[in-house]
Amino acid sequence: MSTVEELLDAFRQRLDVPWRPDEAAPGRVWLLWYDKAHERRVRGRLGEFRLAAEHAGKGWREIDLAPEFGAWVAGQKWFERACRAPNSLGTVLPKLEAHLVAVVRAGLAAAGPNDIVALTGAASLFGLVRTSTLIASVADAIPGRLLVTFPGTHQGGIYRLLDARDGWNYLAVPIPSSDVV
């Protein structure tokens, strides 16, 4: 698995590739994948990724999904009942997914065609919302590039979040680009 330094190098290499304005939606998604043990290191060094993007002449915006579930569920009128019957939470997860899609779409709408929108906190939604579904739901709204920080694996075109569930084959651009096991 890649270290944060190797991820930064791979990200800089990806920034050197010219952007096509007519790139299909899946090609506008970059998945920065890394060992789940590096999650805090990557999050702690996002500023270096931002600096690399800015040095390459790109804008940078961040959307952190980590606090979204807690804030969303705490704001619901049924919150107290859900605390007493947590098994009922599964019935409202489609509403959470719709909320997250709206949050990400709003962040993408504020970005321009030369901007990278860094989407962090995907691991915090594990078991609640599939990252693959969220990405597919917003891909058509990406004006520049969507960089998803992805603690998991990429092998043979298959991504696995936190190495713990069936993977999905998505046409995103993997960073680093080679499979490393």
C-alpha positions in Angstrom: 0.0 0.0 0.0 1.1 3.6 -0.6 2.4 5.9 2.0 1.1 9.5 2.1 4.2 10.7 0.3 3.6 8.2 -2.5 0.0 9.4 -2.7 1.1 13.0 -2.9 3.6 12.1 -5.7 0.9 10.1 -7.6 -1.6 13.0 -7.2 1.0 15.5 -8.5 1.5 13.2 -11.5 -2.2 13.1 -12.2 -2.3 16.9 -12.0 0.3 17.0 -14.8 -2.2 15.3 -17.2 -4.2 18.0 -19.1 -7.9 18.1 -18.4 -10.3 17.5 -21.3 -13.4 19.7 -21.0 -15.4 17.0 -22.7 -14.3 14.2 -20.3 -17.1 11.8 -19.4 -18.5 11.9 -15.9 -16.6 8.7 -14.7 -13.3 10.2 -15.8 -13.9 13.3 -13.7 -13.9 11.2 -10.6 -10.5 10.5 -9.0 -10.3 7.9 -6.3 -7.3 8.5 -4.0 -7.2 5.0 -2.5 -5.0 4.0 0.4 -4.7 1.5 3.2 -7.4 2.2 5.8 -4.7 2.6 8.5 -3.6 5.8 6.7 -7.0 7.5 7.0 -6.0 10.0 9.7 -2.6 10.7 8.0 -4.3 11.5 4.7 -6.9 13.7 6.3 -4.2 15.4 8.3 -2.2 16.2 5.2 -5.0 17.3 2.9 -3.5 20.8 3.0 -0.5 19.4 1.1 -2.9 18.0 -1.6 -4.5 21.4 -1.8 -1.1 23.1 -2.2 -0.2 20.7 -5.0 -3.5 21.4 -6.8 -3.0 25.2 -6.4 0.6 24.9 -7.6 -0.8 23.2 -10.7 -3.2 26.1 -11.3 -6.3 24.3 -10.0 -8.8 25.5 -7.5 -9.6 23.4 -4.4 -12.7 22.9 -2.4 -13.5 20.4 0.3 -16.6 18.5 1.4 -16.3 16.5 4.6 -19.0 13.8 4.9 -17.8 12.7 8.4 -20.1 15.0 10.4 -23.1 14.7 8.1 -24.8 11.7 9.5 -24.7 12.9 13.1 -25.9 16.4 12.2 -28.6 15.1 9.9 -30.0 12.5 12.3 -29.9 14.8 15.3 -31.9 17.4 13.4 -34.8 15.0 12.6 -38.1 15.2 14.5 -38.0 11.5 15.1 -34.5 11.5 16.6 -35.6 10.8 20.2 -37.7 7.8 19.0 -34.8 6.5 16.9 -32.6 6.6 20.0 -35.1 4.3 21.8 -35.4 2.0 18.8 -32.2 2.1 16.8 -33.2 -0.8 14.6 -35.7 1.4 12.9 -33.0 3.6 11.5 -32.6 1.5 8.4 -36.0 2.8 7.2 -34.8 6.3 6.8 -31.4 5.7 5.2 -32.7 6.5 1.7 -33.5 10.0 3.1 -29.9 10.2 4.4 -28.6 9.3 1.0 -30.8 12.0 -0.6 -29.5 14.5 1.9 -25.8 13.6 1.2 -26.4 13.8 -2.6 -27.8 17.3 -2.1 -24.8 18.3 0.1 -22.3 17.1 -2.5 -24.3 18.5 -5.4 -24.3 21.9 -3.7 -20.6 21.8 -3.2 -20.1 20.8 -6.8 -22.4 23.7 -7.9 -20.1 26.1 -6.1 -17.0 24.8 -8.0 -15.8 25.7 -11.4 -14.4 23.7 -14.3 -10.9 24.2 -13.1 -11.6 23.1 -9.5 -11.0 20.0 -7.6 -13.6 19.1 -5.1 -12.1 16.9 -2.4 -14.7 14.6 -0.9 -13.5 13.2 2.5 -15.2 11.1 5.2 -16.5 8.3 3.0 -15.5 5.8 5.6 -17.8 7.4 8.2 -20.8 6.4 6.1 -19.8 2.7 5.9 -22.9 0.6 6.5 -25.2 3.6 6.0 -24.8 4.7 2.4 -22.7 3.1 -0.4 -20.0 5.3 -1.6 -20.5 3.9 -5.1 -24.1 5.0 -5.1 -23.3 8.5 -3.8 -20.6 9.0 -6.5 -22.9 7.7 -9.3 -25.6 10.1 -8.1 -23.4 13.2 -8.4 -21.1 12.4 -11.2 -23.1 14.3 -13.8 -22.7 17.5 -11.8 -18.9 17.5 -11.6 -17.6 20.7 -13.3 -13.9 20.0 -12.8 -12.8 16.9 -10.9 -14.1 15.1 -7.8 -11.3 13.7 -5.6 -12.7 11.1 -3.3 -10.4 10.0 -0.4 -10.9 6.3 -0.3 -9.6 4.1 2.6 -9.6 0.7 1.0 -8.2 -1.2 -1.9 -8.2 -1.1 -5.7 -7.3 -4.2 -7.6 -8.2 -5.2 -11.1 -10.5 -2.2 -11.4 -12.5 -3.2 -8.3 -12.7 -0.8 -5.3 -13.4 -2.0 -1.8 -14.1 0.5 0.9 -12.4 -0.4 4.2 -11.6 -3.8 2.6 -14.8 -5.2 4.1 -17.5 -5.5 1.6 -18.0 -6.6 -2.0 -16.3 -4.2 -4.2 -17.6 -2.4 -7.2 -16.2 -1.8 -10.6 -16.2 1.9 -11.3 -14.6 3.8 -14.2 -13.0 6.4 -11.9 -9.4 7.3 -12.3 -7.5 5.5 -9.5 -4.7 7.4 -7.7 -2.2 5.7 -7.5 -2.9 4.3 -10.9 -1.4 0.9 -10.4 -2.8 -1.9 -8.4 -0.8 -2.4 -5.2 -1.7 -5.2 -2.8 
